[in-house]
Amino acid sequence: MTDSVTDRVTNSVPDSAAEDDAVLTRTEGRAGRLTLNRPRALNALTHPMATRIAEALTAWERDPTVRTVVIDGAGERGLCAGGDIRMIHRDVTSGGGAASRAFWRDEYTLNARIARYPKPYVALMDGIVMGGGVGISAHGSVRIVTERSRVAMPETTIGFVPDVGGTHLLSRAPGELGTHLALTGAAVGAADALRCGLADHVVPSGLLTALTRDLAAEPVADVVPRYAVEAPAGTLDGQREWIDHCYAADTVEEIVDRLMAVGEPAAKETAQTLLTKSPTALKATLAAVRRARALGSLERVMEQEYRVSCAALSRPDFVEGIRAQVIDKDRRPRWAPATLAEVTDAEVARFFAPPADGDLRLTEALTEDLTEAE
């Protein structure tokens, strides 16, 4: 994630709008419309917002007049900058994290539901789309980016680990591109989002209003091709050689060593970026992405992510990262441990242990749903 994107995200402030207005739901012709409506907070996602989205999806799934769901964000800056981490910081420091765990249970369940929604789910990923914003968009069946899109999973910057199905998506990207994005938190534009499997189509931002108008009257398959354009050139394909070589290493330490030694200025800069992130978060993230490749289904990966997220709540780096980036904005986190060498394999393994309040059981719920459908 570039510094300019970081500034735009972390300088946002909460909206004064009532929670009931934080997600606008309505139907327009054959389309159910969802608009995240906290533009001053870059539409940061809260627990009530996730609940409201889920309720709307339930209603529209049963409504034969709704043929398509379209989700977008209010304002000009982006769909969603992620979960409301100020809220999480308050919960962890004063409430022990119970509210955050409850939020994640419902949020991750929503993300998995979006991936299997029986009607076309069109996500307009215009502007900033990060963290929780990826969770409510990149699992959809029709994912549209624009020339303004900046898509990222920037969790290691705040001492956290990619969640909302992010490790599932990134583990499936070509070569080691997903590992690179997961560890660095780098934001990608339209072309690289398509290349990494985070989006499907590019539509100029100036045509989104006309696109959504037509989706209210016609099937998605007829509308989207009229507006989609060829993606502009990306940057990741030109970096694949050193990315694939360096990130194939077994440990974060070796990845950093390879980045420093490969002789590419961009690789050396990337190594320096990694050394500013939480050492614990980097090691847990690498393990999570590697494990996600073997887990298969999105549901199994999100069950793993719930374990990792709950573990992060009890580690000092998550609260410290939010403090440094969002609360005090000094951009000088004091990570504990401070170096990669100090983070043991045993500490990383603890991120994958069952949480005290029990696992998220999405796989069991899916099996039950499929059995009932039969």
DRENDO-1510 file (C-alpha; in Angstrom, 1 decimal, always signed):
<recs>
REC; n; res; u; v; w
REC; 1; MET; +0.0; +0.0; +0.0 .
REC; 2; THR; +1.5; +3.3; -1.0 .
REC; 3; ASP; +1.9; +6.1; +1.4 .
REC; 4; SER; -0.6; +8.2; -0.4 .
REC; 5; VAL; -3.3; +5.5; -0.1 .
REC; 6; THR; -2.4; +5.0; +3.5 .
REC; 7; ASP; -2.9; +8.7; +4.2 .
REC; 8; ARG; -6.3; +8.7; +2.5 .
REC; 9; VAL; -7.4; +5.7; +4.5 .
REC; 10; THR; -6.1; +6.6; +7.9 .
REC; 11; ASN; -7.1; +10.2; +7.8 .
REC; 12; SER; -10.7; +9.4; +7.4 .
REC; 13; VAL; -13.1; +10.1; +10.2 .
REC; 14; PRO; -16.3; +8.5; +11.3 .
REC; 15; ASP; -19.6; +9.7; +9.8 .
REC; 16; SER; -22.3; +11.2; +12.0 .
REC; 17; ALA; -25.0; +9.5; +10.0 .
REC; 18; ALA; -27.2; +7.0; +11.9 .
REC; 19; GLU; -26.2; +3.3; +11.5 .
REC; 20; ASP; -29.6; +2.7; +9.8 .
REC; 21; ASP; -28.4; +4.9; +6.9 .
REC; 22; ALA; -24.9; +3.4; +6.7 .
REC; 23; VAL; -26.1; +0.9; +4.1 .
REC; 24; LEU; -28.8; +2.1; +1.6 .
REC; 25; THR; -30.9; -0.6; +0.2 .
REC; 26; ARG; -33.5; -0.3; -2.5 .
REC; 27; THR; -34.7; -2.0; -5.7 .
REC; 28; GLU; -34.5; -0.4; -9.1 .
REC; 29; GLY; -36.3; -2.4; -11.7 .
REC; 30; ARG; -34.8; -5.9; -11.7 .
REC; 31; ALA; -31.8; -4.9; -9.5 .
REC; 32; GLY; -31.4; -4.9; -5.8 .
REC; 33; ARG; -29.1; -2.0; -4.9 .
REC; 34; LEU; -26.7; -1.8; -1.9 .
REC; 35; THR; -24.8; +1.4; -1.3 .
REC; 36; LEU; -22.3; +1.7; +1.6 .
REC; 37; ASN; -23.0; +5.1; +2.9 .
REC; 38; ARG; -20.2; +6.3; +5.2 .
REC; 39; PRO; -18.2; +8.4; +2.6 .
REC; 40; ARG; -16.3; +10.4; +5.2 .
REC; 41; ALA; -15.0; +7.2; +6.7 .
REC; 42; LEU; -14.3; +5.8; +3.2 .
REC; 43; ASN; -17.4; +3.5; +3.8 .
REC; 44; ALA; -15.6; +1.5; +6.5 .
REC; 45; LEU; -17.6; -1.6; +7.4 .
REC; 46; THR; -19.2; -2.1; +10.8 .
REC; 47; HIS; -21.1; -5.0; +12.3 .
REC; 48; PRO; -24.5; -3.5; +11.8 .
REC; 49; MET; -23.6; -2.8; +8.2 .
REC; 50; ALA; -22.7; -6.4; +7.6 .
REC; 51; THR; -25.9; -7.5; +9.2 .
REC; 52; ARG; -27.9; -5.1; +7.0 .
REC; 53; ILE; -26.3; -6.4; +3.8 .
REC; 54; ALA; -27.0; -10.0; +4.9 .
REC; 55; GLU; -30.7; -9.2; +5.6 .
REC; 56; ALA; -31.0; -7.6; +2.1 .
REC; 57; LEU; -29.5; -10.6; +0.4 .
REC; 58; THR; -31.9; -12.9; +2.2 .
REC; 59; ALA; -34.9; -10.8; +1.1 .
REC; 60; TRP; -33.8; -10.5; -2.5 .
REC; 61; GLU; -32.8; -14.2; -2.8 .
REC; 62; ARG; -36.5; -15.0; -2.1 .
REC; 63; ASP; -37.8; -12.2; -4.4 .
REC; 64; PRO; -38.4; -13.4; -8.0 .
REC; 65; THR; -38.5; -9.8; -9.2 .
REC; 66; VAL; -34.9; -9.2; -8.1 .
REC; 67; ARG; -32.6; -10.7; -10.8 .
REC; 68; THR; -29.3; -9.0; -9.9 .
REC; 69; VAL; -27.6; -7.4; -6.9 .
REC; 70; VAL; -25.4; -4.4; -7.3 .
REC; 71; ILE; -23.1; -3.1; -4.5 .
REC; 72; ASP; -21.3; +0.2; -4.6 .
REC; 73; GLY; -20.0; +2.9; -2.2 .
REC; 74; ALA; -21.2; +6.5; -1.6 .
REC; 75; GLY; -18.8; +9.3; -2.4 .
REC; 76; GLU; -16.0; +9.6; -4.9 .
REC; 77; ARG; -13.2; +8.0; -3.0 .
REC; 78; GLY; -14.0; +4.3; -3.0 .
REC; 79; LEU; -16.2; +1.3; -2.3 .
REC; 80; CYS; -14.8; +0.5; +1.1 .
REC; 81; ALA; -11.5; +1.0; +2.9 .
REC; 82; GLY; -12.0; -2.1; +5.1 .
REC; 83; GLY; -13.4; -2.9; +8.5 .
REC; 84; ASP; -13.8; -0.1; +11.0 .
REC; 85; ILE; -10.5; -0.6; +12.8 .
REC; 86; ARG; -11.1; +2.3; +15.2 .
REC; 87; MET; -14.0; +0.3; +16.5 .
REC; 88; ILE; -11.8; -2.8; +16.9 .
REC; 89; HIS; -9.2; -0.8; +18.7 .
REC; 90; ARG; -11.8; +0.4; +21.2 .
REC; 91; ASP; -13.2; -3.1; +21.7 .
REC; 92; VAL; -9.8; -4.7; +22.3 .
REC; 93; THR; -8.5; -2.0; +24.7 .
REC; 94; SER; -11.7; -1.7; +26.7 .
REC; 95; GLY; -13.8; -4.9; +26.0 .
REC; 96; GLY; -11.4; -7.7; +25.5 .
REC; 97; GLY; -12.3; -8.3; +21.8 .
REC; 98; ALA; -15.6; -10.1; +22.2 .
REC; 99; ALA; -17.4; -7.6; +19.9 .
REC; 100; SER; -14.7; -8.0; +17.3 .
REC; 101; ARG; -15.0; -11.7; +17.3 .
REC; 102; ALA; -18.7; -11.5; +16.9 .
REC; 103; PHE; -18.3; -9.1; +14.0 .
REC; 104; TRP; -15.9; -11.4; +12.3 .
REC; 105; ARG; -18.2; -14.4; +12.6 .
REC; 106; ASP; -21.0; -12.5; +10.8 .
REC; 107; GLU; -18.7; -10.8; +8.4 .
REC; 108; TYR; -16.9; -14.0; +7.3 .
REC; 109; THR; -20.2; -15.8; +7.0 .
REC; 110; LEU; -21.4; -12.9; +4.8 .
REC; 111; ASN; -18.3; -13.1; +2.6 .
REC; 112; ALA; -18.8; -16.9; +2.1 .
REC; 113; ARG; -22.4; -16.3; +1.3 .
REC; 114; ILE; -21.6; -13.7; -1.3 .
REC; 115; ALA; -19.4; -16.3; -3.1 .
REC; 116; ARG; -22.3; -18.7; -3.4 .
REC; 117; TYR; -25.1; -16.2; -3.9 .
REC; 118; PRO; -27.5; -17.7; -6.4 .
REC; 119; LYS; -28.1; -14.5; -8.4 .
REC; 120; PRO; -25.5; -12.3; -10.1 .
REC; 121; TYR; -23.7; -10.2; -7.5 .
REC; 122; VAL; -22.2; -7.2; -9.3 .
REC; 123; ALA; -19.5; -5.4; -7.3 .
REC; 124; LEU; -18.5; -1.9; -8.4 .
REC; 125; MET; -14.9; -1.8; -7.1 .
REC; 126; ASP; -14.3; +1.9; -8.0 .
REC; 127; GLY; -11.6; +3.8; -6.0 .
REC; 128; ILE; -10.2; +2.4; -2.8 .
REC; 129; VAL; -11.2; -1.3; -2.1 .
REC; 130; MET; -9.3; -2.7; +0.9 .
REC; 131; GLY; -9.6; -5.4; +3.5 .
REC; 132; GLY; -13.2; -5.8; +4.4 .
REC; 133; GLY; -14.1; -4.0; +1.1 .
REC; 134; VAL; -12.4; -6.9; -0.7 .
REC; 135; GLY; -14.5; -9.3; +1.3 .
REC; 136; ILE; -17.8; -7.8; +0.1 .
REC; 137; SER; -16.7; -7.4; -3.5 .
REC; 138; ALA; -14.0; -9.8; -4.7 .
REC; 139; HIS; -16.1; -12.9; -3.8 .
REC; 140; GLY; -18.9; -11.7; -6.1 .
REC; 141; SER; -19.7; -13.3; -9.4 .
REC; 142; VAL; -19.2; -10.1; -11.4 .
REC; 143; ARG; -16.4; -7.8; -10.2 .
REC; 144; ILE; -15.8; -4.5; -11.9 .
REC; 145; VAL; -12.8; -2.2; -11.5 .
REC; 146; THR; -12.1; +1.2; -13.0 .
REC; 147; GLU; -9.1; +3.3; -13.8 .
REC; 148; ARG; -9.4; +4.7; -10.3 .
REC; 149; SER; -9.4; +1.3; -8.5 .
REC; 150; ARG; -6.8; +0.6; -5.8 .
REC; 151; VAL; -7.3; -2.9; -4.4 .
REC; 152; ALA; -5.3; -4.2; -1.4 .
REC; 153; MET; -5.1; -6.4; +1.6 .
REC; 154; PRO; -2.9; -4.1; +3.8 .
REC; 155; GLU; -3.2; -5.9; +7.1 .
REC; 156; THR; +0.4; -6.4; +7.8 .
REC; 157; THR; +0.8; -2.6; +8.1 .
REC; 158; ILE; -1.3; -2.7; +11.3 .
REC; 159; GLY; +0.1; -5.9; +12.7 .
REC; 160; PHE; -2.8; -8.0; +11.4 .
REC; 161; VAL; -3.2; -10.8; +8.9 .
REC; 162; PRO; -5.2; -10.8; +5.6 .
REC; 163; ASP; -8.8; -12.1; +6.3 .
REC; 164; VAL; -12.3; -11.9; +4.7 .
REC; 165; GLY; -11.2; -14.7; +2.4 .
REC; 166; GLY; -8.2; -12.6; +1.3 .
REC; 167; THR; -5.7; -15.5; +1.8 .
REC; 168; HIS; -7.9; -17.7; -0.3 .
REC; 169; LEU; -8.0; -15.2; -3.2 .
REC; 170; LEU; -4.3; -14.4; -2.9 .
REC; 171; SER; -3.2; -18.0; -2.7 .
REC; 172; ARG; -4.8; -18.6; -6.1 .
REC; 173; ALA; -3.0; -15.7; -7.9 .
REC; 174; PRO; -0.4; -16.7; -10.5 .
REC; 175; GLY; +3.0; -17.7; -9.2 .
REC; 176; GLU; +3.9; -15.8; -6.1 .
REC; 177; LEU; +2.0; -12.6; -6.9 .
REC; 178; GLY; -0.5; -13.3; -4.1 .
REC; 179; THR; +2.3; -13.9; -1.5 .
REC; 180; HIS; +3.9; -10.5; -2.6 .
REC; 181; LEU; +0.6; -8.7; -2.1 .
REC; 182; ALA; -0.2; -10.4; +1.2 .
REC; 183; LEU; +3.1; -9.6; +2.8 .
REC; 184; THR; +3.6; -6.1; +1.4 .
REC; 185; GLY; +0.0; -4.9; +1.5 .
REC; 186; ALA; +0.6; -3.3; -1.9 .
REC; 187; ALA; -2.4; -1.8; -3.7 .
REC; 188; VAL; -2.9; -2.7; -7.3 .
REC; 189; GLY; -4.8; -1.0; -10.1 .
REC; 190; ALA; -7.3; -2.4; -12.6 .
REC; 191; ALA; -5.0; -4.5; -14.8 .
REC; 192; ASP; -3.1; -6.2; -11.9 .
REC; 193; ALA; -6.4; -6.8; -10.0 .
REC; 194; LEU; -7.6; -8.8; -13.1 .
REC; 195; ARG; -4.2; -10.5; -13.3 .
REC; 196; CYS; -4.4; -11.7; -9.7 .
REC; 197; GLY; -8.0; -12.9; -9.9 .
REC; 198; LEU; -9.5; -10.1; -7.8 .
REC; 199; ALA; -11.7; -8.7; -10.6 .
REC; 200; ASP; -13.3; -9.6; -13.9 .
REC; 201; HIS; -13.9; -6.5; -15.9 .
REC; 202; VAL; -12.7; -2.9; -16.4 .
REC; 203; VAL; -15.3; -0.2; -16.9 .
REC; 204; PRO; -14.4; +3.5; -17.1 .
REC; 205; SER; -15.6; +5.2; -13.9 .
REC; 206; GLY; -17.6; +7.7; -15.9 .
REC; 207; LEU; -19.8; +5.0; -17.3 .
REC; 208; LEU; -20.8; +3.4; -14.0 .
REC; 209; THR; -24.0; +5.4; -13.7 .
REC; 210; ALA; -25.1; +4.2; -17.1 .
REC; 211; LEU; -24.1; +0.7; -16.3 .
REC; 212; THR; -26.1; +0.5; -13.2 .
REC; 213; ARG; -29.1; +2.1; -15.0 .
REC; 214; ASP; -29.0; -0.6; -17.6 .
REC; 215; LEU; -28.6; -3.4; -15.0 .
REC; 216; ALA; -32.0; -2.3; -13.6 .
REC; 217; ALA; -33.5; -3.2; -17.0 .
REC; 218; GLU; -31.4; -6.0; -18.6 .
REC; 219; PRO; -29.5; -9.1; -17.7 .
REC; 220; VAL; -25.9; -8.8; -16.5 .
REC; 221; ALA; -24.6; -10.8; -19.4 .
REC; 222; ASP; -26.1; -8.4; -21.9 .
REC; 223; VAL; -25.1; -5.2; -20.1 .
REC; 224; VAL; -21.5; -5.6; -18.9 .
REC; 225; PRO; -19.9; -6.4; -22.4 .
REC; 226; ARG; -21.3; -3.1; -23.7 .
REC; 227; TYR; -19.3; -1.1; -21.1 .
REC; 228; ALA; -16.2; -3.2; -20.5 .
REC; 229; VAL; -12.9; -2.0; -22.0 .
REC; 230; GLU; -9.4; -3.5; -22.2 .
REC; 231; ALA; -7.4; -3.1; -19.1 .
REC; 232; PRO; -4.5; -0.6; -19.2 .
REC; 233; ALA; -1.0; -2.0; -18.7 .
REC; 234; GLY; -0.2; -3.3; -15.2 .
REC; 235; THR; +3.1; -3.6; -13.4 .
REC; 236; LEU; +3.2; -7.0; -11.9 .
REC; 237; ASP; +3.8; -9.0; -15.1 .
REC; 238; GLY; +7.0; -7.1; -15.6 .
REC; 239; GLN; +8.1; -8.0; -12.1 .
REC; 240; ARG; +7.1; -11.7; -12.2 .
REC; 241; GLU; +10.6; -13.1; -12.5 .
REC; 242; TRP; +12.0; -11.6; -9.3 .
REC; 243; ILE; +8.7; -11.9; -7.4 .
REC; 244; ASP; +8.4; -15.6; -8.2 .
REC; 245; HIS; +12.0; -16.3; -7.3 .
REC; 246; CYS; +12.1; -14.3; -4.1 .
REC; 247; TYR; +8.8; -15.3; -2.6 .
REC; 248; ALA; +9.2; -19.0; -3.3 .
REC; 249; ALA; +11.6; -19.1; -0.3 .
REC; 250; ASP; +10.5; -21.0; +2.8 .
REC; 251; THR; +10.7; -18.2; +5.3 .
REC; 252; VAL; +10.2; -14.4; +5.5 .
REC; 253; GLU; +13.9; -14.0; +6.4 .
REC; 254; GLU; +14.9; -15.8; +3.2 .
REC; 255; ILE; +12.4; -13.8; +1.2 .
REC; 256; VAL; +14.0; -10.6; +2.4 .
REC; 257; ASP; +17.5; -11.9; +1.8 .
REC; 258; ARG; +16.6; -12.8; -1.8 .
REC; 259; LEU; +14.9; -9.5; -2.4 .
REC; 260; MET; +18.0; -7.6; -1.3 .
REC; 261; ALA; +20.3; -9.8; -3.4 .
REC; 262; VAL; +18.4; -10.2; -6.6 .
REC; 263; GLY; +19.8; -6.9; -8.1 .
REC; 264; GLU; +16.5; -5.2; -8.9 .
REC; 265; PRO; +15.9; -1.8; -7.4 .
REC; 266; ALA; +12.2; -2.5; -7.0 .
REC; 267; ALA; +13.0; -5.8; -5.1 .
REC; 268; LYS; +15.3; -4.0; -2.7 .
REC; 269; GLU; +12.7; -1.3; -2.1 .
REC; 270; THR; +10.2; -4.2; -1.4 .
REC; 271; ALA; +12.6; -5.7; +1.1 .
REC; 272; GLN; +12.8; -2.4; +2.9 .
REC; 273; THR; +9.0; -2.1; +2.9 .
REC; 274; LEU; +8.7; -5.6; +4.5 .
REC; 275; LEU; +11.1; -4.7; +7.3 .
REC; 276; THR; +8.7; -1.9; +8.3 .
REC; 277; LYS; +5.8; -4.4; +8.8 .
REC; 278; SER; +5.0; -6.3; +12.0 .
REC; 279; PRO; +7.5; -9.3; +12.0 .
REC; 280; THR; +4.8; -11.5; +13.7 .
REC; 281; ALA; +2.2; -10.5; +11.2 .
REC; 282; LEU; +4.5; -11.2; +8.3 .
REC; 283; LYS; +5.3; -14.7; +9.5 .
REC; 284; ALA; +1.7; -15.5; +10.3 .
REC; 285; THR; +0.6; -14.2; +6.9 .
REC; 286; LEU; +3.2; -16.3; +5.0 .
REC; 287; ALA; +2.0; -19.4; +6.9 .
REC; 288; ALA; -1.7; -18.5; +6.3 .
REC; 289; VAL; -1.3; -18.1; +2.5 .
REC; 290; ARG; +0.8; -21.3; +2.2 .
REC; 291; ARG; -1.8; -23.2; +4.2 .
REC; 292; ALA; -4.7; -21.7; +2.2 .
REC; 293; ARG; -3.3; -23.2; -1.0 .
REC; 294; ALA; -3.8; -26.7; +0.5 .
REC; 295; LEU; -7.2; -26.1; +2.1 .
REC; 296; GLY; -9.2; -25.8; -1.1 .
REC; 297; SER; -12.6; -24.3; -0.5 .
REC; 298; LEU; -13.2; -20.7; +0.6 .
REC; 299; GLU; -15.1; -21.9; +3.6 .
REC; 300; ARG; -12.2; -23.9; +4.9 .
REC; 301; VAL; -9.8; -21.0; +4.4 .
REC; 302; MET; -12.1; -18.6; +6.2 .
REC; 303; GLU; -12.4; -21.0; +9.1 .
REC; 304; GLN; -8.6; -20.8; +9.3 .
REC; 305; GLU; -8.7; -17.0; +9.0 .
REC; 306; TYR; -11.1; -16.8; +11.9 .
REC; 307; ARG; -8.6; -18.7; +14.1 .
REC; 308; VAL; -5.8; -16.3; +12.9 .
REC; 309; SER; -7.8; -13.2; +13.5 .
REC; 310; CYS; -8.9; -14.2; +17.0 .
REC; 311; ALA; -5.2; -15.0; +17.8 .
REC; 312; ALA; -4.2; -11.5; +16.6 .
REC; 313; LEU; -6.5; -9.9; +19.1 .
REC; 314; SER; -4.4; -11.1; +21.9 .
REC; 315; ARG; -1.1; -10.1; +20.4 .
REC; 316; PRO; +0.3; -6.6; +21.0 .
REC; 317; ASP; +1.1; -5.8; +17.4 .
REC; 318; PHE; -2.5; -5.4; +16.3 .
REC; 319; VAL; -3.5; -2.7; +18.8 .
REC; 320; GLU; -0.1; -1.1; +18.3 .
REC; 321; GLY; -0.4; -1.0; +14.6 .
REC; 322; ILE; -3.8; +0.6; +14.7 .
REC; 323; ARG; -2.5; +3.1; +17.2 .
REC; 324; ALA; +0.5; +4.1; +15.0 .
REC; 325; GLN; -1.5; +4.3; +11.7 .
REC; 326; VAL; -4.9; +5.5; +12.7 .
REC; 327; ILE; -5.1; +6.8; +16.3 .
REC; 328; ASP; -1.9; +8.7; +16.9 .
REC; 329; LYS; -0.8; +8.7; +13.2 .
REC; 330; ASP; +2.9; +8.8; +14.1 .
REC; 331; ARG; +3.6; +5.9; +11.7 .
REC; 332; ARG; +6.2; +4.6; +14.2 .
REC; 333; PRO; +4.8; +1.3; +15.5 .
REC; 334; ARG; +6.8; -0.4; +18.2 .
REC; 335; TRP; +6.5; -4.1; +17.2 .
REC; 336; ALA; +6.9; -6.8; +19.8 .
REC; 337; PRO; +9.0; -8.8; +18.9 .
REC; 338; ALA; +10.8; -6.2; +16.9 .
REC; 339; THR; +12.7; -8.5; +14.5 .
REC; 340; LEU; +11.9; -11.5; +12.4 .
REC; 341; ALA; +14.5; -13.6; +14.1 .
REC; 342; GLU; +12.7; -13.2; +17.4 .
REC; 343; VAL; +9.4; -14.6; +16.1 .
REC; 344; THR; +9.5; -18.3; +16.8 .
REC; 345; ASP; +7.8; -21.2; +14.9 .
REC; 346; ALA; +5.9; -21.9; +18.1 .
REC; 347; GLU; +4.5; -18.4; +18.2 .
REC; 348; VAL; +3.4; -18.7; +14.5 .
REC; 349; ALA; +1.7; -22.0; +15.2 .
REC; 350; ARG; -0.4; -20.5; +18.0 .
REC; 351; PHE; -2.2; -18.4; +15.3 .
REC; 352; PHE; -3.7; -21.6; +13.9 .
REC; 353; ALA; -5.0; -23.1; +17.2 .
REC; 354; PRO; -8.8; -23.1; +17.9 .
REC; 355; PRO; -10.0; -19.9; +19.6 .
REC; 356; ALA; -11.3; -20.1; +23.1 .
REC; 357; ASP; -14.9; -19.4; +22.0 .
REC; 358; GLY; -14.9; -22.1; +19.3 .
REC; 359; ASP; -14.3; -22.3; +15.6 .
REC; 360; LEU; -16.2; -20.7; +12.8 .
REC; 361; ARG; -17.9; -23.7; +11.2 .
REC; 362; LEU; -18.7; -22.5; +7.7 .
REC; 363; THR; -18.0; -25.9; +6.2 .
REC; 364; GLU; -20.6; -27.7; +8.3 .
REC; 365; ALA; -23.2; -25.0; +7.5 .
REC; 366; LEU; -22.4; -25.4; +3.8 .
REC; 367; THR; -22.8; -29.2; +3.9 .
REC; 368; GLU; -26.1; -28.8; +5.7 .
REC; 369; ASP; -27.4; -26.3; +3.1 .
REC; 370; LEU; -26.4; -28.5; +0.2 .
REC; 371; THR; -28.1; -31.5; +1.9 .
REC; 372; GLU; -31.3; -29.6; +2.3 .
REC; 373; ALA; -31.1; -28.4; -1.3 .
REC; 374; GLU; -31.0; -32.0; -2.5 .
</recs>
